[in-house]
Amino acid sequence: MSSSKIAITLESGMLAEVDALVKKRLFPNRSRAIQEAVKEKLDRLNHSLLARECAKLEPEYEKKLAEEGFAEDMSEWPEY
């Protein structure tokens, strides 16, 4: 995946924490630390969005929809 260079502003305390993580060699550099933090946040947001959408589903309706036509397909499956 290609990367783009951007400029960001961080509070000095936050930057000091990032620098401490780099110094401890948890990340190779500031950029990687910030990339991983942003990715983690995006993953969490996307996961919570998926969870909210899943909560809107009606289990009984979804089960019926999933099983629709299943009985016909079963007759075509070989027995083991």
Sequence and secondary structure as in RCSB ss.txt:
>XXXX:A:sequence
MSSSKIAITLESGMLAEVDALVKKRLFPNRSRAIQEAVKEKLDRLNHSLLARECAKLEPEYEKKLAEEGFAEDMS
EWPEY
>XXXX:A:secstr
           HHHHHHHHHHHHTTSSSSHHHHHHHHHHHHHHHHHHHHHHHHHHTS HHHHHHHHHTTHHHHHH
HS   
